[in-house]
Amino acid sequence: MKHVITAGLSALLLMSACKTGSKETSKQTGGKDPVSNIAPTANNQKKDGDPEPHRPRYNPSATRENDIIHTKLEVKFDFSKAHLLGKATIDARPYFYPTSILELDAKNFDIHKVQILNGGNAKDLTYEYDGLKLKIKLDREYKNTEIYQVMIDYTAKPNERETGGSAAISSDKGLYFINPDGKDGNKHVEIWTQGETEANSCWFPTFDKPNEKMTHEIYITIRDDFKTLSNGLLVESKKNSDGTRTDHWKMSKPHAPYLVMMAIGDFAVVKDKWKKQNGQEMEVSYYVEKEYEQYARDIFGKTPKMIEYFSKRLGVEYPWEKYAQIVVRDYVSGAMENTTATIHGDFLYQTKRELLDGHNESIIAHELFHHWFGDLVTCESWANLPLNESFANYSQFLWDEYEHGADEADHYAFVEMNGYILSTKQGGYADMIRFNYSDKEEMFDGHSYNKGGRILHMLRNVVGDDAFFESIRVYLTDNQFQPAEMHQLRLAFEKVTGEDMNWFFNQWFYAKGHPLLKFTQKYEESKGRVAVMIEQKQNFQEVPLYLLPIDIDVYTSTGKFTHSVKAENRIDTFYINVNEKPLLVNVDSRKILLCEKEDVKPLEQWIYQYYNGPKYLDRREAIEECGKSSDEKAHKVLVDALNDKSPFLRELAMKNLKRAMKTQKDAIHDKLAGISKNDPKPSVRATAIRQLSKNFSDDKSLTDIYEMAVKDSSYNVLSAGLEAISHVDEKRAMELSKQFEKEKNNDVRMTVAEIYAEHGGVAEHEFFLENLRNMSGFSKYEFLTIYSNYLKRQPDAEIEKGLKIFEETARNGSPWWLKFSGYQQLSSFQGYYSKVELEMTTNAESLRKEGKNMEADQAQSEAVKAKNKSEEIAKMINDLKAKETDKNILQFIK
């Protein structure tokens, strides 16, 4: 699963997602076996003053008393009630021990009938049901050599149960009816499911745990004009006499219950294909709303190439019978790797013009890669989630490396690592494989994803490419269609390499944190050597002392020499013979370490590193260091970096020009002007325009560049030009904003909103209201903040309209973080009116001292009015809080 967030939302979700790293949770196991970690007392007998012995929280893999072999589902729908009318026929057998009980997860069902089926005979069974678990008394005791068949007739009511959710998966209803009555003309009518983690049991009874594996089939009865999608192959489609149609989908290979899916709606289906090694063609298809049918291949067209590349790179051919991708509205996550049928959120919808500003290939690759890691081999428990998500995260690097080159792969790897490190600043450290979570949803965080991907990259470099991918092939082959835990990955690497890999897995996968490193160097001319010191500075009570294989490249006038060392002490000193003072000492020259580092070396070495270092990160590090310097030589590096081969580094150089402006102003002006018009990368052109506007705001000659930008094919560049014009010509900016009001592109829409927020009046209110009616998800969250800023410049009557929208959002918004934005904006306006009250009270006092009593009375009246409004909003917020049940929101509003 891939979770996608905007910059404005990331901090909020990060605080929620990373609470697993709190110091209390982190210290519970101390990095040791959680089962045996009992508070130490002599012979386990409590002494006076000793803490009470306890066992820490431990979430084991689910015990399998029965094994579900096959599930047949027959479903139809009551749109008016948002109900699923279902019949489930389950083939099962005792896992090992004889049993007469079948217990299933079944959340908020009406159970109509439960029967045991034996040939043509059906016998009613007794059962107990508490709204979450269905405990069925079988007709007799069965052994694990016997298969029995149970039928359950039920109604699923997902909208009528109390739901939860998390930062990664904002709701756990399992089954979603989107615009079921069709009254919202701006939204597609859809039904879709979301099973991870354990939400599929909200629409069919099952053993909803990741270590269960089963085949299944589903008969979906729906309006004849709707398309359906589910796992496996469509084996039959039958028209019914009542105007409905029944589609029969069959999944012939076993997978986990949380990967079962269905989606229904008036979709266009664009078909592609991929050729297997045996020459057979496999269907690859893209389900989109008809408006986007013409863009489906632009969005998804590289999928067959990805399947081919991953199949060859892994040495395991894509193991399923088809691959479909569908885009749905109001999705509760980023995307989900349901076996053979991935669901994506509607952020994936892009026109050809929008695709000029960036694609979502990494998300498409991420979900596809899950079909090996997560679908073929599934984490045995949620504690082992990195076996799914770390590999899917690393697929993004593999695809970028293959398709777009090393610089792009290294750039996004750096972004991923920084995302993980930021999460630790907010929420602390957590073990990668952790059984002590308080909620399984906590596993979907910067550790399981970002950190895990970087660990795998280090592992690849430790053992070498051939051994890495052969070990992966062995892991997938030995564990196919089975659940697995992290030790099985380690054993696969040991089987291939012949090495004991515990040292690596223990410090990276079974412990928390990462190294904090300081690199220093000293040239000892009399001894003909350079001393390189590597210090580990992490807190060793929480984080291991790492064993770190590190390459050190030393550059002299005679060339580059690589020295491979192992840092394993708090401070290690390595002596490297040189025949002259080094031009550069580059520690971690392969740039693979997951760490925070301080690299102390003279500016001359950083400058040399920019021009001579072979890696993207060599140049990035040098640009960042030169950006901190007041030395003119460093400023020249920044100007040269404006022509770097990497667009990411061209942008980085632009953002580090503050000090260089003092010595290179004219050169920077000319470079930025040229880049804004001629750079092949739209994001670089847009960044150049924004830097021109920021650093040369008094240069009226740049208006022509800004005007040219608003005609650019790139929406990003258009938005940058429009934003720049707003800083120099308010009237022109408003005029252009009127022209672009109807653009559906989010960049343009947000820029127009920002301009209206700063310069607009009552006439522009309808723009905000219309967009709010039609927006959802991440875009709406960001838009609400801009709208709030707009309202604070408007008359009270307009503010009242906005407060009603914020109240409705806080009361009924979905997902939870969008609902929370309602609270945020109401709180913002409470503060706004409190500030007005203070200002008016102060004004009244000043005016009264000047003898201007009439004006003072008016100011005091405004102060009272503002105070009353602030108190009214405070009461509204308190009323909302008192009725709030969403656990994600409650953690912020307590």
Secondary structure, DSSP 8 states (H G I E B T S, - for coil): -B----HHHHHHHHHHHTGGG-HHHHTTTTTS-TTT-----GGG---TT---------------SEEEEEEEEEEEEETTTTEEEEEEEEEEEESSS-EEEEEEE--SEEEEEEEEEETTEEEE--EEE-SSEEEEEEEEEE-TT--EEEEEEEEE-GGGS-----SSS----SEEEESTT---TTS--EEEE--TTTTGGGTS-B--STT--EEEEEEEEEETT-EEEESSEEEEEEE-TTSEEEEEEEEEEEE-GGG--EEEESEEEEEEEEE-TTS-EEEEEEEEEGGGGGGHHHHHTTHHHHHHHHHHHHTS---SS-EEEEEETT-SSSEE--TTEEEEEGGG---HHHHTT---HHHHHHHHHTTTBTTTEEESSGGGTHHHHHHHHHHHHHHHHHHT-HHHHHHHHHHHHHHHHHHHHHH----SS-S--SSGGGGSSTIIIIIHHHHHHHHHHHH-HHHHHHHHHHHHHHTTTEEE-HHHHHHHHHHHH-S--HHHHHHHTSS----EEEEEEEEEGGGTEEEEEEEE-S-TTTS----EEEEEEEEETTEEEEEEEEE-SSEEEEEEE-SS--SEEEETTT----SEEEE---HHHHHHHHHH--SHHHHHHHHHHHHT---HHHHHHHHHHTT-SSHHHHHHHHTT-TTTHHHHHHHHHHHHHHHHHH-SSHHHHHHHHHHHHHH-TT-GGGHHHHHHHTTSS-HHHHHHHHHHHHHH-HHHHHHHHHHHTT---HHHHHHHHHHHHHH--GGGHHHHHHHHHH--HHHHHHHHHHHHHHHTTS-HHHHHHHHHHHHHHHHH-SSHHHHHHHHHHHHHHHHHHHHHHHHHHHHHHHHHHTT-HHHHHHHHHHHHHHHHHHHHHHHHHHHHHHH---HHHHHHH-
